[in-house]
């Protein structure tokens, strides 16, 4: 199925243009999204809560402001917020009934989206405490992939990705502590950017998962991601860099080796995604060469930060006794790690970044697979314990976590479709702070492979 001219599939940047030009009103677009949510969300389970009346009121306000000459960059555009982020007056459930009271005020990233004119439609599902790369919880059930409802949309931003892929909203906020923006985007045929650490403010959070987690957009187009980051983040704007891209001949390193001690390798389908994308990049005039990445002790250090972060956040929940058995198992594992071990893992970040960074001495961008195999079926780890789940997750998605440890930007980029119509993806990784090159290269790939033209048949 193709997106054709339906504005719900236009992406947030184009939606903003349509509203600014008066071709569609914010009210009309918000109503269209709410109708799709009403029809499709009972099947997909993307949203935990929908702010229908509030969203329509915000849309009407946006239309009034536009008529008054307001030109905010996201004026009237409906967006979704991942349910690990505070929205004033609503609980932040985090995939569990262990949460506390409603948030008194918006998180800073939500405040900035509102300041840019966005209409907040609702909050999207996550796995309990955002631990898993699949979005299932005992409290709220399973979120389903619009491309194949028997498979996961990924996690932990799975509700956000399912909502965007199905045209329920034009873009959504995600967060990424080990792949949680890139994995769902890759599962759902979308573009997902893990921003450079420090780019988008995390307030009121300080250092979630001991510095691993950042915010990032899950969107249809690369231009959507640039706009989203520009209105929420700090630093130089990205949108002009991709509009006026003069990339020249880039050096692209391609690596499929898996960080030790994980024992896994990509299957033929995932290797095919990498190989076909490498061919497109060569056709664009770039130098593409195979490389081995020296991950060193990155994965053990990441696991320490991840488990300690889970333990800290689980203890901080209003009702930790209500957490699921497996979540409490993750909490126990993290609680057993001495503070000195956590300090050492954080201290290893610099050395790990240097060893991984050696690949950038001869390359401008690194490309890896996104997955070792297709997104897993719903319920794959239902009833499984912590160790089984942890090992299985690591073998499926081993390529994302290292770059949370180092903090540099990375993106999931659509890479065509399988013979039966399921989306494929690759990961692009940039030098520290170099989101501009990453987005410009992804925009080149999008021009060659207009992935957003194709949408799931729901």
C-alpha positions, 0 to 999 in steps of 0.5 A: 500500500502507498501513502499517496496524498493522505496527510496523515502519512505526510510526516510532521515536517510536511504536515507543518507546511500544509497547515502553515499554507492553509491546505489543511487545518490543525483541527482537520488533521487532528480529527483524522488522527483521532479517527485512525486511533479509534479504528486501529488502536484496539488492534495495535495497542499503541496508546496508553492514553489519548487526549482527544478533547484536549488535542482538539482544543489545542488544534483549534488554538493552533488554527487561531494562531495561524490565522493571526500570523503565528509561524511556529515550526510545528504549529498544529502538528499532532504528536505522541509522547512516549509514556516514560516522559512527563505530561502535566496532569497525567501519570507517567505509567512506564508500562506498569501499575507501580507508578505514582501520582500524575505529573505536576508539569511537562518534562522539558522536551514536552514543553519545547514541543508545545512551545513549537506549536505541537498538539499532544495527542496522547502517550504511547505504550512501553514495556515495564520500566523500558527494559525490553526491546519489545513492548509487552507488559503484564499491566497493558498487554502487547503492542503490535507491529502494523506490518505484521501484527504477530510480531513486535514493533520493538521497544522500548519505544514500541508504542511510538513506532507503531503509532507513526507507522500506522499513520496515527500521528506524524511523529513521536517522541522516543527515548533510547538507553540501549536501542529503544528509538532505533530498534522500534524504528527499524522494526516498523520501517521508520527513521529513528535517531538516537541523538548525541548525548546532551543534545535534547534536555532530559529534565526533570530526569538527571542521568537515566540509566547512569548516562545511557539514555537520551531522547530522540524522534521516531518519524517517517522522513529524515527531514522530520527528525531534523525538525524535531531535534531542532525544536527540542534540542540545543546546539547548531540546527540540523534542518539547514544541513540536510536541505543544503547537503554538500557531502562530497565523497564520504568514506563508509565503513561496513561492519557486521562483527558482533560485540563480544561476548555475544555469540550471534551473527546476522542472518541472510535477510539482515546481511542482504539489507546491509549489502543492498544499502552498501550498493546504493551508497557506492552508486551515490559515489561514496567509498564503501569498505568492510571493517572490523570494529574493536568493541573491547569491553564495551558490552560488559560495561554497558550491561553494568550501567543498564542493570544498575539503572534498572535497579535504581529506577525500580527502587524509585517507583511509588509501588515497587512491590507491584512490579512484574516478577521478571522486572524484580529479577532485573532489579535484583541483578542490578542491586548486586553490582557494587558501586565500585564496579559501576564506577569502573564501567563508567570510567571505561567509557573513554577507553571504549570510545577510543577503541570503537573510534579507531574505525573513524580514523578511516571512515566518516560513517559506520554502517552495521546491521540493525538486527540479526534476524527479523523482529521477534513474534509477540510472546517470544519471552513470555514467562521466561526468566531474566537470564534467558531474556537477557541472553535472547535480547542480546543475540537479537539486537547486539549492535545498538548498545555500544553507542549508548555507552559512548554517547555518539549519534546513531540512526536506524535507516530503512533499507528496503523490504523483504519479498513478503513486504516486511521492512528492513533496516540498517544502522548508521553511526556518526562521529561524536557530535556529528549528527549533521553528516549522519542525517545528510547521508540518510537523506541521500538514501531516502531520496534513492529509496523513498521508503515513506511512500509505502505504508502497512496495509491495515 
